[in-house]
Amino acid sequence: MLSNHQERTSCPTKRVAAITLGCKLNYAETSAILDQLWHEGWELSTIEAGADLIIIHTCAVTQQAEKKCRQKIRSLIKKYPESLIAVIGCYAQLQKSELFDIHGINAILGSADKFELSWYNALVEKKKSDLLVHITPAHTLTTIYQGYSLPASMGNERTRAFLKIQDGCDYGCSYCTIPLLRGASRSLPIAAILERATLLAASGYREIVLTGVNIGDYTADGKTLCDLLRELEHVAINRIRISSLEPDIVTDELLALIATSRNIVPHLHLPLQSGSDTILKAMRRRYNAAMYREKVEKAVMRLPNCSIGTDVMVGYPGETEEDFLQMYRFIEELPLAYLHVFSYSLRPGTALAEQIEHGERKLINPDEIAHRYRLLTELGYRKEAEHKTRALGKTSLVLFEQTKSTPHGKAHGKVQCSGYTRNYLNVVVESDDQTMIERLKGNEVLVHIDSLDDDLNLKGRVLSL
């Protein structure tokens, strides 16, 4: 049986710190690795406080993400020359040869290898003086490892926890490198997820965010995502939030479950990628524009106050101006709460990269991509403003997470506390009563939403505490 207070292995203290780049899944896995090292006797430190080992958990979703990884790695090597550096995760899995060129890295561990604690122990104990490299090919991966936030008492975040339920993907989208990074879809058993969720709730968290690569594809022991959600409803937690879902997974059964749930919140993130059927087909997505519209409209109808966000990509090779305009007009008509806009980034080893290499598809001019990106970003601002405006004058439960001084806090003696409604609206409360503001942190409180500023920050006032 798992415990938040399991006895630790007695051994000479080794200090470890970690930095995570990328998605919520990476954050959950980093925390799980740190938790397991702690149980083996390691001391959890911060990079600034000093550590024998610095773990850098990397991302490779785009070229820009890879660039940020390289910059961060070089910066940490230069700033903390006494620390050993372990580079782990997706960038290590995909581009290990690029990491060979960075002097000062001590270990390169792939998507599965990063969970093997013996590599970290050997590294610090000097049992391995040469560069340690372990990259298991993604197509051979069959094991799924746990990912979860540290207990609230141990971590910096004490309100919202991440909990991994699934890894890998079988969808085979033409542009996506996930199968090369994380392998085929596989899911954790329901019992293990429930046990970890119960521990996270008992440690003090108020919200659990379910994470994975394609969590709608959850299947374990003949059970589906809806079966898992029904079990999680019995966990003593205020909120359960579902992270990104593929549109084809949004069924009547799922919507009915969310609509009647005590703790599953009305917030969905449904990646669109394009509103052009021509481009969607080229991407090998499992829906067309009409199906996506139907899913969104049905969700809004079934879930009062539901917020639906999406991902969209501009500059997909072969995307014509008409394809882009179809997407633009399509998004204009949808009741979306926010957009995450991405520019196309060529990923090695994908079906699309092969098509480009063979001249079957041509890259879009970077200036045109930037123009389209700007137009969609502006549209996203308007959609978000429209969605948030509908919340004005209403009352909502806000789960407060963090406090900070106002920009002119010293002059006015005011502090702010911000948090999220159940449908993922960020709300800020401001007061000169610092004691009251501090009491908000970690609590779900009824707030009247009064205003929306130019930066799309909702401002409110506490009705009860």
Buried (B, 14 or more C-beta within 10 A) or exposed (E): EEEBEEEEEEEEEBBBBBBBBBBBBBBBBBBBBBBBBBBBBBBBBEBEEEBBBBBBBBBBBBBEBBEBBBEBBBEBBEEBEEBBBBBBBBBBBBBBEEBEEBEBBBBBBBBBBBBBBEBBBBBBEEEBEEEBBBBBEBEEBEEBBBBBBBBBEBBEBBBBBBBBBBBBBEBEBBBBBBBBBBBBBBBBBBEBBBEBBBBBBBBBBBBBBBBBBBBBBBBBEEBBBBBBBBBBBEBEBBBBBBBBBBBBBBBEEBBEBBBEBEBBBBBBBBBBBBBBBBBBEBBBBBBBBEBBBEBBBBBBEBBEBBBBBBBBBBBBBBBEEEBBBBBBEBBEEBBBBBBBBBBBBBBEEBBBBEBBEEEEBEEBEEEBBEBBBEBBEEBBEEBBEEBBEEBBEEBBBBBBBBBEEBEEBEEEEBBBBBBBBBBBBBBBBBBEEBEBBEBBBBBBBEBBBEEBEEEBBBBBEBEEE
